[in-house]
């Protein structure tokens, strides 16, 4: 792709994937501008200040930013067809690309590592990009989550611009466009119910693997992934035989350790799921010629992703964690990681999207019913609605009722004030859900309230 001066407008620029692309273009010398309704409502949004500081012009999402000086406009998939910017771009004949379409173009112009799976993509891709940077490999990176070690005054933490031809991306299956990617390497972490049905997601993963010119790295412990038609995958695992197997595993409440071929690895974050994330990164690094010893040093300094097991408070009996978990697979993993920390926990979950909640309702009920202990409590907030047209024929109360019917303590609330009122009953809280940045604010309020008790 040519690096000539281009003028590009991004609609929905505050989104995790879109903000990364916009910053990447700005760092490549493009003239970038954009808008987001989230910025219109909240100028303190965590992506707003870094994007402005990077020289990106932010305008209201009212169509005024679309002018005939633009080379093309990139639209987030969350932007509806009747939004003023799409309407205005069509009136002026400005070419429109969706964020996934534009990402597919960029993928093909680099030696790309596509990190996919229904859980763990943000952490695994961020860990890999962090390790490559620590190893002076000068990677490029387009992520979904904000990597703590990358965040600065001009970077939300989801992007790197390097001098090499290596690009690490989070390849999300949610909109189905990963079938258009042509990466050099692909990671498949797991296959579970999330944005799409299992069969549809499986076919997308097979297509992505088929389009990969080099190695495909597959979690051999995932039974569904093992059934996919993938030619000569490079496997990693904890339990089953594989090319890269974690041995002498030690899962501690606040970290994990394991060995690969006699080299000890230490992670600053708990849970088997983070071991799988690390194994996938190690497998790619080794493919690229990095020794296990060097990989161990680079990965040990990884501090994680924002809203992935973010501990807001851990003092005495009080604990508050903020997390992005939002599908049944992630929720099971989160609960298992939290259990060793406290004997009684209040889990505060906000489902996102009416369609996804309906698709995963039974999965949610099973995950909470099997994961919660008698001493735990589940609070379900109203479903997060990010816009668009959809049938609102389901609610958070449907999840709570199903879990309560299975003998667990569960309730639905209508306001966050009701959650804050629970600090007189519980000392430990886990707040989780996708896409809504203000869930972190709720976690901080809970931490403040518990600290003042």
TORKOL-4160 file (C-alpha; in steps of 0.2 Angstrom, whole numbers, padded with zeros to 4 digits, m for minus):
453
<pt num="1" X="0000" Y="0000" Z="0000"/>
<pt num="2" X="0007" Y="0017" Z="m0005"/>
<pt num="3" X="0012" Y="0029" Z="0009"/>
<pt num="4" X="0008" Y="0045" Z="m0002"/>
<pt num="5" X="m0001" Y="0058" Z="0008"/>
<pt num="6" X="m0020" Y="0053" Z="0009"/>
<pt num="7" X="m0034" Y="0062" Z="0018"/>
<pt num="8" X="m0045" Y="0050" Z="0028"/>
<pt num="9" X="m0060" Y="0052" Z="0038"/>
<pt num="10" X="m0065" Y="0039" Z="0052"/>
<pt num="11" X="m0083" Y="0038" Z="0058"/>
<pt num="12" X="m0084" Y="0029" Z="0074"/>
<pt num="13" X="m0066" Y="0033" Z="0078"/>
<pt num="14" X="m0068" Y="0030" Z="0096"/>
<pt num="15" X="m0071" Y="0011" Z="0094"/>
<pt num="16" X="m0057" Y="0000" Z="0099"/>
<pt num="17" X="m0052" Y="m0007" Z="0082"/>
<pt num="18" X="m0056" Y="0009" Z="0073"/>
<pt num="19" X="m0046" Y="0020" Z="0084"/>
<pt num="20" X="m0031" Y="0009" Z="0081"/>
<pt num="21" X="m0033" Y="0010" Z="0062"/>
<pt num="22" X="m0035" Y="0029" Z="0063"/>
<pt num="23" X="m0019" Y="0031" Z="0074"/>
<pt num="24" X="m0009" Y="0019" Z="0063"/>
<pt num="25" X="m0014" Y="0030" Z="0048"/>
<pt num="26" X="m0009" Y="0046" Z="0057"/>
<pt num="27" X="0008" Y="0038" Z="0062"/>
<pt num="28" X="0010" Y="0033" Z="0043"/>
<pt num="29" X="0009" Y="0052" Z="0039"/>
<pt num="30" X="m0009" Y="0052" Z="0033"/>
<pt num="31" X="m0020" Y="0067" Z="0037"/>
<pt num="32" X="m0033" Y="0059" Z="0048"/>
<pt num="33" X="m0050" Y="0066" Z="0055"/>
<pt num="34" X="m0065" Y="0058" Z="0063"/>
<pt num="35" X="m0080" Y="0058" Z="0074"/>
<pt num="36" X="m0089" Y="0047" Z="0087"/>
<pt num="37" X="m0105" Y="0049" Z="0096"/>
<pt num="38" X="m0096" Y="0042" Z="0111"/>
<pt num="39" X="m0085" Y="0058" Z="0111"/>
<pt num="40" X="m0100" Y="0069" Z="0108"/>
<pt num="41" X="m0107" Y="0062" Z="0124"/>
<pt num="42" X="m0091" Y="0060" Z="0134"/>
<pt num="43" X="m0076" Y="0071" Z="0130"/>
<pt num="44" X="m0067" Y="0061" Z="0144"/>
<pt num="45" X="m0068" Y="0045" Z="0134"/>
<pt num="46" X="m0051" Y="0037" Z="0136"/>
<pt num="47" X="m0047" Y="0037" Z="0117"/>
<pt num="48" X="m0052" Y="0055" Z="0114"/>
<pt num="49" X="m0037" Y="0064" Z="0121"/>
<pt num="50" X="m0023" Y="0053" Z="0114"/>
<pt num="51" X="m0031" Y="0054" Z="0097"/>
<pt num="52" X="m0031" Y="0073" Z="0097"/>
<pt num="53" X="m0014" Y="0073" Z="0104"/>
<pt num="54" X="m0008" Y="0063" Z="0089"/>
<pt num="55" X="m0014" Y="0076" Z="0078"/>
<pt num="56" X="m0031" Y="0069" Z="0073"/>
<pt num="57" X="m0045" Y="0081" Z="0071"/>
<pt num="58" X="m0060" Y="0076" Z="0080"/>
<pt num="59" X="m0077" Y="0084" Z="0074"/>
<pt num="60" X="m0095" Y="0081" Z="0079"/>
<pt num="61" X="m0104" Y="0066" Z="0072"/>
<pt num="62" X="m0116" Y="0076" Z="0061"/>
<pt num="63" X="m0109" Y="0075" Z="0044"/>
<pt num="64" X="m0099" Y="0091" Z="0044"/>
<pt num="65" X="m0082" Y="0082" Z="0044"/>
<pt num="66" X="m0086" Y="0075" Z="0027"/>
<pt num="67" X="m0079" Y="0086" Z="0013"/>
<pt num="68" X="m0074" Y="0084" Z="m0005"/>
<pt num="69" X="m0055" Y="0085" Z="0001"/>
<pt num="70" X="m0056" Y="0067" Z="0007"/>
<pt num="71" X="m0048" Y="0053" Z="m0002"/>
<pt num="72" X="m0060" Y="0040" Z="0007"/>
<pt num="73" X="m0070" Y="0038" Z="0023"/>
<pt num="74" X="m0068" Y="0023" Z="0034"/>
<pt num="75" X="m0084" Y="0018" Z="0043"/>
<pt num="76" X="m0085" Y="0008" Z="0059"/>
<pt num="77" X="m0098" Y="m0007" Z="0058"/>
<pt num="78" X="m0107" Y="0001" Z="0072"/>
<pt num="79" X="m0112" Y="0016" Z="0061"/>
<pt num="80" X="m0129" Y="0014" Z="0054"/>
<pt num="81" X="m0133" Y="0017" Z="0035"/>
<pt num="82" X="m0143" Y="0032" Z="0038"/>
<pt num="83" X="m0130" Y="0041" Z="0049"/>
<pt num="84" X="m0127" Y="0059" Z="0042"/>
<pt num="85" X="m0108" Y="0055" Z="0037"/>
<pt num="86" X="m0113" Y="0040" Z="0026"/>
<pt num="87" X="m0127" Y="0050" Z="0018"/>
<pt num="88" X="m0115" Y="0065" Z="0015"/>
<pt num="89" X="m0101" Y="0054" Z="0008"/>
<pt num="90" X="m0112" Y="0046" Z="m0004"/>
<pt num="91" X="m0119" Y="0063" Z="m0009"/>
<pt num="92" X="m0101" Y="0069" Z="m0013"/>
<pt num="93" X="m0095" Y="0053" Z="m0021"/>
<pt num="94" X="m0082" Y="0050" Z="m0007"/>
<pt num="95" X="m0077" Y="0032" Z="m0008"/>
<pt num="96" X="m0083" Y="0022" Z="0008"/>
<pt num="97" X="m0074" Y="0008" Z="0016"/>
<pt num="98" X="m0079" Y="m0002" Z="0031"/>
<pt num="99" X="m0066" Y="m0004" Z="0045"/>
<pt num="100" X="m0065" Y="m0023" Z="0041"/>
<pt num="101" X="m0063" Y="m0020" Z="0023"/>
<pt num="102" X="m0049" Y="m0007" Z="0026"/>
<pt num="103" X="m0040" Y="m0018" Z="0038"/>
<pt num="104" X="m0040" Y="m0033" Z="0026"/>
<pt num="105" X="m0031" Y="m0021" Z="0013"/>
<pt num="106" X="m0018" Y="m0017" Z="0027"/>
<pt num="107" X="m0016" Y="m0036" Z="0032"/>
<pt num="108" X="m0011" Y="m0040" Z="0014"/>
<pt num="109" X="0002" Y="m0027" Z="0013"/>
<pt num="110" X="0012" Y="m0034" Z="0028"/>
<pt num="111" X="0019" Y="m0050" Z="0035"/>
<pt num="112" X="0004" Y="m0051" Z="0046"/>
<pt num="113" X="0000" Y="m0062" Z="0062"/>
<pt num="114" X="m0019" Y="m0064" Z="0063"/>
<pt num="115" X="m0023" Y="m0068" Z="0081"/>
<pt num="116" X="m0041" Y="m0076" Z="0082"/>
<pt num="117" X="m0052" Y="m0086" Z="0092"/>
<pt num="118" X="m0068" Y="m0082" Z="0102"/>
<pt num="119" X="m0059" Y="m0077" Z="0118"/>
<pt num="120" X="m0041" Y="m0070" Z="0122"/>
<pt num="121" X="m0038" Y="m0061" Z="0106"/>
<pt num="122" X="m0034" Y="m0044" Z="0114"/>
<pt num="123" X="m0023" Y="m0051" Z="0127"/>
<pt num="124" X="m0013" Y="m0064" Z="0115"/>
<pt num="125" X="m0011" Y="m0051" Z="0102"/>
<pt num="126" X="m0006" Y="m0037" Z="0114"/>
<pt num="127" X="0006" Y="m0049" Z="0123"/>
<pt num="128" X="0014" Y="m0054" Z="0106"/>
<pt num="129" X="0016" Y="m0036" Z="0101"/>
<pt num="130" X="0024" Y="m0031" Z="0117"/>
<pt num="131" X="0036" Y="m0046" Z="0117"/>
<pt num="132" X="0041" Y="m0042" Z="0099"/>
<pt num="133" X="0044" Y="m0024" Z="0104"/>
<pt num="134" X="0055" Y="m0029" Z="0119"/>
<pt num="135" X="0065" Y="m0040" Z="0108"/>
<pt num="136" X="0069" Y="m0025" Z="0096"/>
<pt num="137" X="0059" Y="m0033" Z="0082"/>
<pt num="138" X="0050" Y="m0016" Z="0078"/>
<pt num="139" X="0033" Y="m0024" Z="0075"/>
<pt num="140" X="0017" Y="m0015" Z="0069"/>
<pt num="141" X="0002" Y="m0018" Z="0079"/>
<pt num="142" X="m0017" Y="m0016" Z="0077"/>
<pt num="143" X="m0026" Y="m0022" Z="0093"/>
<pt num="144" X="m0044" Y="m0022" Z="0100"/>
<pt num="145" X="m0039" Y="m0019" Z="0119"/>
<pt num="146" X="m0028" Y="m0006" Z="0126"/>
<pt num="147" X="m0011" Y="m0013" Z="0130"/>
<pt num="148" X="m0005" Y="m0005" Z="0147"/>
<pt num="149" X="0013" Y="m0004" Z="0142"/>
<pt num="150" X="0009" Y="0005" Z="0126"/>
<pt num="151" X="m0003" Y="0018" Z="0132"/>
<pt num="152" X="0004" Y="0036" Z="0131"/>
<pt num="153" X="m0002" Y="0054" Z="0129"/>
<pt num="154" X="m0003" Y="0051" Z="0110"/>
<pt num="155" X="m0008" Y="0032" Z="0110"/>
<pt num="156" X="m0023" Y="0024" Z="0118"/>
<pt num="157" X="m0013" Y="0008" Z="0119"/>
<pt num="158" X="m0020" Y="m0002" Z="0104"/>
<pt num="159" X="m0008" Y="0003" Z="0090"/>
<pt num="160" X="0011" Y="0002" Z="0086"/>
<pt num="161" X="0020" Y="0008" Z="0071"/>
<pt num="162" X="0036" Y="m0001" Z="0068"/>
<pt num="163" X="0050" Y="m0001" Z="0055"/>
<pt num="164" X="0048" Y="m0020" Z="0051"/>
<pt num="165" X="0036" Y="m0029" Z="0039"/>
<pt num="166" X="0028" Y="m0038" Z="0054"/>
<pt num="167" X="0010" Y="m0033" Z="0058"/>
<pt num="168" X="0001" Y="m0041" Z="0073"/>
<pt num="169" X="m0018" Y="m0039" Z="0072"/>
<pt num="170" X="m0033" Y="m0045" Z="0082"/>
<pt num="171" X="m0043" Y="m0054" Z="0070"/>
<pt num="172" X="m0061" Y="m0053" Z="0076"/>
<pt num="173" X="m0074" Y="m0065" Z="0069"/>
<pt num="174" X="m0089" Y="m0054" Z="0075"/>
<pt num="175" X="m0094" Y="m0047" Z="0058"/>
<pt num="176" X="m0088" Y="m0062" Z="0047"/>
<pt num="177" X="m0075" Y="m0052" Z="0037"/>
<pt num="178" X="m0060" Y="m0062" Z="0044"/>
<pt num="179" X="m0063" Y="m0074" Z="0029"/>
<pt num="180" X="m0056" Y="m0059" Z="0018"/>
<pt num="181" X="m0039" Y="m0058" Z="0027"/>
<pt num="182" X="m0023" Y="m0065" Z="0019"/>
<pt num="183" X="m0011" Y="m0066" Z="0034"/>
<pt num="184" X="0006" Y="m0074" Z="0034"/>
<pt num="185" X="0002" Y="m0083" Z="0051"/>
<pt num="186" X="m0014" Y="m0086" Z="0060"/>
<pt num="187" X="m0017" Y="m0090" Z="0079"/>
<pt num="188" X="m0033" Y="m0099" Z="0084"/>
<pt num="189" X="m0035" Y="m0099" Z="0102"/>
<pt num="190" X="m0052" Y="m0107" Z="0105"/>
<pt num="191" X="m0069" Y="m0109" Z="0098"/>
<pt num="192" X="m0085" Y="m0106" Z="0108"/>
<pt num="193" X="m0102" Y="m0097" Z="0106"/>
<pt num="194" X="m0100" Y="m0078" Z="0105"/>
<pt num="195" X="m0106" Y="m0067" Z="0091"/>
<pt num="196" X="m0110" Y="m0081" Z="0079"/>
<pt num="197" X="m0116" Y="m0099" Z="0080"/>
<pt num="198" X="m0103" Y="m0112" Z="0082"/>
<pt num="199" X="m0104" Y="m0119" Z="0065"/>
<pt num="200" X="m0103" Y="m0102" Z="0056"/>
<pt num="201" X="m0088" Y="m0097" Z="0067"/>
<pt num="202" X="m0080" Y="m0114" Z="0063"/>
<pt num="203" X="m0081" Y="m0111" Z="0044"/>
<pt num="204" X="m0074" Y="m0094" Z="0046"/>
<pt num="205" X="m0059" Y="m0100" Z="0056"/>
<pt num="206" X="m0056" Y="m0114" Z="0042"/>
<pt num="207" X="m0057" Y="m0100" Z="0029"/>
<pt num="208" X="m0044" Y="m0089" Z="0038"/>
<pt num="209" X="m0033" Y="m0104" Z="0040"/>
<pt num="210" X="m0034" Y="m0109" Z="0022"/>
<pt num="211" X="m0030" Y="m0091" Z="0017"/>
<pt num="212" X="m0014" Y="m0091" Z="0028"/>
<pt num="213" X="0002" Y="m0092" Z="0018"/>
<pt num="214" X="0013" Y="m0099" Z="0033"/>
<pt num="215" X="0010" Y="m0108" Z="0049"/>
<pt num="216" X="m0007" Y="m0109" Z="0058"/>
<pt num="217" X="m0005" Y="m0111" Z="0077"/>
<pt num="218" X="m0019" Y="m0120" Z="0085"/>
<pt num="219" X="m0024" Y="m0124" Z="0103"/>
<pt num="220" X="m0024" Y="m0143" Z="0104"/>
<pt num="221" X="m0033" Y="m0143" Z="0120"/>
<pt num="222" X="m0049" Y="m0135" Z="0112"/>
<pt num="223" X="m0060" Y="m0150" Z="0106"/>
<pt num="224" X="m0069" Y="m0139" Z="0093"/>
<pt num="225" X="m0053" Y="m0133" Z="0086"/>
<pt num="226" X="m0046" Y="m0150" Z="0084"/>
<pt num="227" X="m0061" Y="m0155" Z="0073"/>
<pt num="228" X="m0058" Y="m0141" Z="0060"/>
<pt num="229" X="m0051" Y="m0145" Z="0043"/>
<pt num="230" X="m0034" Y="m0136" Z="0045"/>
<pt num="231" X="m0018" Y="m0143" Z="0036"/>
<pt num="232" X="m0003" Y="m0146" Z="0046"/>
<pt num="233" X="m0006" Y="m0135" Z="0061"/>
<pt num="234" X="0007" Y="m0130" Z="0074"/>
<pt num="235" X="m0001" Y="m0135" Z="0090"/>
<pt num="236" X="0001" Y="m0129" Z="0108"/>
<pt num="237" X="m0007" Y="m0135" Z="0124"/>
<pt num="238" X="m0007" Y="m0138" Z="0143"/>
<pt num="239" X="m0015" Y="m0155" Z="0143"/>
<pt num="240" X="m0014" Y="m0164" Z="0127"/>
<pt num="241" X="0002" Y="m0169" Z="0117"/>
<pt num="242" X="0008" Y="m0154" Z="0105"/>
<pt num="243" X="0023" Y="m0146" Z="0098"/>
<pt num="244" X="0023" Y="m0133" Z="0112"/>
<pt num="245" X="0017" Y="m0139" Z="0128"/>
<pt num="246" X="0016" Y="m0131" Z="0145"/>
<pt num="247" X="0023" Y="m0142" Z="0159"/>
<pt num="248" X="0025" Y="m0140" Z="0178"/>
<pt num="249" X="0010" Y="m0128" Z="0178"/>
<pt num="250" X="0008" Y="m0118" Z="0193"/>
<pt num="251" X="m0008" Y="m0107" Z="0194"/>
<pt num="252" X="m0007" Y="m0094" Z="0208"/>
<pt num="253" X="m0021" Y="m0082" Z="0213"/>
<pt num="254" X="m0011" Y="m0067" Z="0205"/>
<pt num="255" X="0000" Y="m0075" Z="0192"/>
<pt num="256" X="0005" Y="m0091" Z="0183"/>
<pt num="257" X="0021" Y="m0101" Z="0180"/>
<pt num="258" X="0025" Y="m0115" Z="0168"/>
<pt num="259" X="0039" Y="m0122" Z="0158"/>
<pt num="260" X="0042" Y="m0126" Z="0140"/>
<pt num="261" X="0056" Y="m0137" Z="0135"/>
<pt num="262" X="0064" Y="m0133" Z="0152"/>
<pt num="263" X="0063" Y="m0115" Z="0151"/>
<pt num="264" X="0053" Y="m0106" Z="0164"/>
<pt num="265" X="0039" Y="m0094" Z="0160"/>
<pt num="266" X="0031" Y="m0082" Z="0172"/>
<pt num="267" X="0015" Y="m0072" Z="0169"/>
<pt num="268" X="0009" Y="m0057" Z="0180"/>
<pt num="269" X="m0009" Y="m0063" Z="0177"/>
<pt num="270" X="m0019" Y="m0078" Z="0184"/>
<pt num="271" X="m0029" Y="m0091" Z="0175"/>
<pt num="272" X="m0027" Y="m0106" Z="0163"/>
<pt num="273" X="m0033" Y="m0095" Z="0149"/>
<pt num="274" X="m0018" Y="m0083" Z="0151"/>
<pt num="275" X="m0007" Y="m0098" Z="0149"/>
<pt num="276" X="m0015" Y="m0102" Z="0132"/>
<pt num="277" X="m0013" Y="m0084" Z="0127"/>
<pt num="278" X="0006" Y="m0085" Z="0132"/>
<pt num="279" X="0009" Y="m0101" Z="0123"/>
<pt num="280" X="0002" Y="m0095" Z="0107"/>
<pt num="281" X="0013" Y="m0080" Z="0107"/>
<pt num="282" X="0028" Y="m0091" Z="0112"/>
<pt num="283" X="0024" Y="m0102" Z="0097"/>
<pt num="284" X="0024" Y="m0087" Z="0085"/>
<pt num="285" X="0040" Y="m0080" Z="0092"/>
<pt num="286" X="0049" Y="m0097" Z="0090"/>
<pt num="287" X="0043" Y="m0098" Z="0072"/>
<pt num="288" X="0051" Y="m0081" Z="0069"/>
<pt num="289" X="0068" Y="m0087" Z="0077"/>
<pt num="290" X="0067" Y="m0081" Z="0095"/>
<pt num="291" X="0074" Y="m0093" Z="0108"/>
<pt num="292" X="0063" Y="m0099" Z="0122"/>
<pt num="293" X="0074" Y="m0090" Z="0134"/>
<pt num="294" X="0073" Y="m0073" Z="0126"/>
<pt num="295" X="0054" Y="m0076" Z="0124"/>
<pt num="296" X="0053" Y="m0079" Z="0143"/>
<pt num="297" X="0061" Y="m0063" Z="0147"/>
<pt num="298" X="0050" Y="m0053" Z="0135"/>
<pt num="299" X="0034" Y="m0060" Z="0140"/>
<pt num="300" X="0037" Y="m0058" Z="0159"/>
<pt num="301" X="0037" Y="m0039" Z="0158"/>
<pt num="302" X="0019" Y="m0039" Z="0150"/>
<pt num="303" X="0007" Y="m0029" Z="0161"/>
<pt num="304" X="m0009" Y="m0034" Z="0153"/>
<pt num="305" X="m0023" Y="m0026" Z="0144"/>
<pt num="306" X="m0035" Y="m0013" Z="0151"/>
<pt num="307" X="m0051" Y="m0020" Z="0157"/>
<pt num="308" X="m0044" Y="m0038" Z="0158"/>
<pt num="309" X="m0043" Y="m0043" Z="0176"/>
<pt num="310" X="m0040" Y="m0025" Z="0181"/>
<pt num="311" X="m0038" Y="m0025" Z="0200"/>
<pt num="312" X="m0046" Y="m0009" Z="0206"/>
<pt num="313" X="m0045" Y="m0013" Z="0225"/>
<pt num="314" X="m0037" Y="m0027" Z="0235"/>
<pt num="315" X="m0036" Y="m0023" Z="0253"/>
<pt num="316" X="m0040" Y="m0034" Z="0268"/>
<pt num="317" X="m0057" Y="m0041" Z="0264"/>
<pt num="318" X="m0061" Y="m0029" Z="0250"/>
<pt num="319" X="m0058" Y="m0033" Z="0232"/>
<pt num="320" X="m0064" Y="m0025" Z="0216"/>
<pt num="321" X="m0060" Y="m0031" Z="0198"/>
<pt num="322" X="m0065" Y="m0024" Z="0181"/>
<pt num="323" X="m0065" Y="m0036" Z="0166"/>
<pt num="324" X="m0071" Y="m0037" Z="0148"/>
<pt num="325" X="m0078" Y="m0054" Z="0149"/>
<pt num="326" X="m0095" Y="m0055" Z="0140"/>
<pt num="327" X="m0097" Y="m0073" Z="0132"/>
<pt num="328" X="m0100" Y="m0089" Z="0142"/>
<pt num="329" X="m0083" Y="m0095" Z="0139"/>
<pt num="330" X="m0074" Y="m0079" Z="0145"/>
<pt num="331" X="m0086" Y="m0079" Z="0160"/>
<pt num="332" X="m0082" Y="m0097" Z="0165"/>
<pt num="333" X="m0063" Y="m0093" Z="0164"/>
<pt num="334" X="m0065" Y="m0076" Z="0174"/>
<pt num="335" X="m0075" Y="m0085" Z="0188"/>
<pt num="336" X="m0062" Y="m0099" Z="0190"/>
<pt num="337" X="m0048" Y="m0086" Z="0191"/>
<pt num="338" X="m0057" Y="m0076" Z="0204"/>
<pt num="339" X="m0062" Y="m0090" Z="0215"/>
<pt num="340" X="m0045" Y="m0092" Z="0224"/>
<pt num="341" X="m0045" Y="m0074" Z="0229"/>
<pt num="342" X="m0061" Y="m0073" Z="0240"/>
<pt num="343" X="m0073" Y="m0085" Z="0247"/>
<pt num="344" X="m0088" Y="m0074" Z="0243"/>
<pt num="345" X="m0090" Y="m0063" Z="0228"/>
<pt num="346" X="m0103" Y="m0052" Z="0220"/>
<pt num="347" X="m0102" Y="m0053" Z="0201"/>
<pt num="348" X="m0110" Y="m0038" Z="0192"/>
<pt num="349" X="m0113" Y="m0042" Z="0174"/>
<pt num="350" X="m0119" Y="m0030" Z="0160"/>
<pt num="351" X="m0124" Y="m0040" Z="0144"/>
<pt num="352" X="m0120" Y="m0031" Z="0128"/>
<pt num="353" X="m0133" Y="m0031" Z="0113"/>
<pt num="354" X="m0150" Y="m0038" Z="0112"/>
<pt num="355" X="m0146" Y="m0050" Z="0098"/>
<pt num="356" X="m0130" Y="m0057" Z="0106"/>
<pt num="357" X="m0139" Y="m0059" Z="0123"/>
<pt num="358" X="m0153" Y="m0069" Z="0115"/>
<pt num="359" X="m0141" Y="m0080" Z="0106"/>
<pt num="360" X="m0131" Y="m0084" Z="0122"/>
<pt num="361" X="m0145" Y="m0084" Z="0135"/>
<pt num="362" X="m0144" Y="m0102" Z="0138"/>
<pt num="363" X="m0125" Y="m0102" Z="0138"/>
<pt num="364" X="m0125" Y="m0087" Z="0151"/>
<pt num="365" X="m0137" Y="m0097" Z="0162"/>
<pt num="366" X="m0126" Y="m0112" Z="0162"/>
<pt num="367" X="m0110" Y="m0103" Z="0165"/>
<pt num="368" X="m0116" Y="m0094" Z="0180"/>
<pt num="369" X="m0126" Y="m0109" Z="0187"/>
<pt num="370" X="m0111" Y="m0120" Z="0186"/>
<pt num="371" X="m0098" Y="m0107" Z="0191"/>
<pt num="372" X="m0105" Y="m0098" Z="0205"/>
<pt num="373" X="m0103" Y="m0105" Z="0223"/>
<pt num="374" X="m0117" Y="m0104" Z="0236"/>
<pt num="375" X="m0109" Y="m0089" Z="0244"/>
<pt num="376" X="m0108" Y="m0079" Z="0228"/>
<pt num="377" X="m0121" Y="m0067" Z="0221"/>
<pt num="378" X="m0125" Y="m0062" Z="0203"/>
<pt num="379" X="m0131" Y="m0045" Z="0198"/>
<pt num="380" X="m0137" Y="m0042" Z="0180"/>
<pt num="381" X="m0138" Y="m0024" Z="0174"/>
<pt num="382" X="m0149" Y="m0019" Z="0159"/>
<pt num="383" X="m0142" Y="m0024" Z="0142"/>
<pt num="384" X="m0130" Y="m0011" Z="0135"/>
<pt num="385" X="m0137" Y="m0004" Z="0119"/>
<pt num="386" X="m0125" Y="0004" Z="0107"/>
<pt num="387" X="m0137" Y="0010" Z="0094"/>
<pt num="388" X="m0145" Y="0002" Z="0078"/>
<pt num="389" X="m0162" Y="m0006" Z="0075"/>
<pt num="390" X="m0165" Y="m0022" Z="0084"/>
<pt num="391" X="m0179" Y="m0032" Z="0093"/>
<pt num="392" X="m0179" Y="m0029" Z="0112"/>
<pt num="393" X="m0187" Y="m0045" Z="0117"/>
<pt num="394" X="m0175" Y="m0050" Z="0130"/>
<pt num="395" X="m0168" Y="m0042" Z="0146"/>
<pt num="396" X="m0155" Y="m0045" Z="0159"/>
<pt num="397" X="m0169" Y="m0051" Z="0170"/>
<pt num="398" X="m0170" Y="m0066" Z="0159"/>
<pt num="399" X="m0152" Y="m0071" Z="0164"/>
<pt num="400" X="m0155" Y="m0068" Z="0182"/>
<pt num="401" X="m0171" Y="m0078" Z="0182"/>
<pt num="402" X="m0163" Y="m0093" Z="0174"/>
<pt num="403" X="m0148" Y="m0093" Z="0186"/>
<pt num="404" X="m0160" Y="m0091" Z="0201"/>
<pt num="405" X="m0170" Y="m0106" Z="0195"/>
<pt num="406" X="m0155" Y="m0117" Z="0196"/>
<pt num="407" X="m0152" Y="m0113" Z="0214"/>
<pt num="408" X="m0140" Y="m0099" Z="0213"/>
<pt num="409" X="m0141" Y="m0081" Z="0221"/>
<pt num="410" X="m0145" Y="m0070" Z="0206"/>
<pt num="411" X="m0155" Y="m0053" Z="0204"/>
<pt num="412" X="m0158" Y="m0040" Z="0190"/>
<pt num="413" X="m0157" Y="m0022" Z="0194"/>
<pt num="414" X="m0162" Y="m0006" Z="0184"/>
<pt num="415" X="m0148" Y="0006" Z="0190"/>
<pt num="416" X="m0130" Y="0006" Z="0195"/>
<pt num="417" X="m0135" Y="0015" Z="0211"/>
<pt num="418" X="m0143" Y="m0001" Z="0217"/>
<pt num="419" X="m0126" Y="m0010" Z="0214"/>
<pt num="420" X="m0117" Y="0003" Z="0225"/>
<pt num="421" X="m0130" Y="0000" Z="0238"/>
<pt num="422" X="m0124" Y="m0018" Z="0239"/>
<pt num="423" X="m0108" Y="m0013" Z="0247"/>
<pt num="424" X="m0116" Y="m0015" Z="0264"/>
<pt num="425" X="m0119" Y="m0034" Z="0260"/>
<pt num="426" X="m0103" Y="m0038" Z="0250"/>
<pt num="427" X="m0084" Y="m0034" Z="0251"/>
<pt num="428" X="m0079" Y="m0041" Z="0235"/>
<pt num="429" X="m0085" Y="m0036" Z="0217"/>
<pt num="430" X="m0081" Y="m0041" Z="0199"/>
<pt num="431" X="m0088" Y="m0029" Z="0186"/>
<pt num="432" X="m0088" Y="m0036" Z="0169"/>
<pt num="433" X="m0096" Y="m0034" Z="0151"/>
<pt num="434" X="m0090" Y="m0028" Z="0134"/>
<pt num="435" X="m0089" Y="m0011" Z="0125"/>
<pt num="436" X="m0096" Y="0000" Z="0138"/>
<pt num="437" X="m0081" Y="0011" Z="0145"/>
<pt num="438" X="m0092" Y="0017" Z="0160"/>
<pt num="439" X="m0091" Y="0000" Z="0168"/>
<pt num="440" X="m0074" Y="0005" Z="0174"/>
<pt num="441" X="m0081" Y="0020" Z="0182"/>
<pt num="442" X="m0093" Y="0009" Z="0191"/>
<pt num="443" X="m0079" Y="m0002" Z="0197"/>
<pt num="444" X="m0070" Y="0013" Z="0203"/>
<pt num="445" X="m0085" Y="0019" Z="0213"/>
<pt num="446" X="m0087" Y="0002" Z="0221"/>
<pt num="447" X="m0068" Y="0003" Z="0226"/>
<pt num="448" X="m0070" Y="0020" Z="0233"/>
<pt num="449" X="m0086" Y="0015" Z="0243"/>
<pt num="450" X="m0077" Y="0000" Z="0250"/>
<pt num="451" X="m0062" Y="0010" Z="0254"/>
<pt num="452" X="m0072" Y="0022" Z="0265"/>
<pt num="453" X="m0081" Y="0009" Z="0275"/>
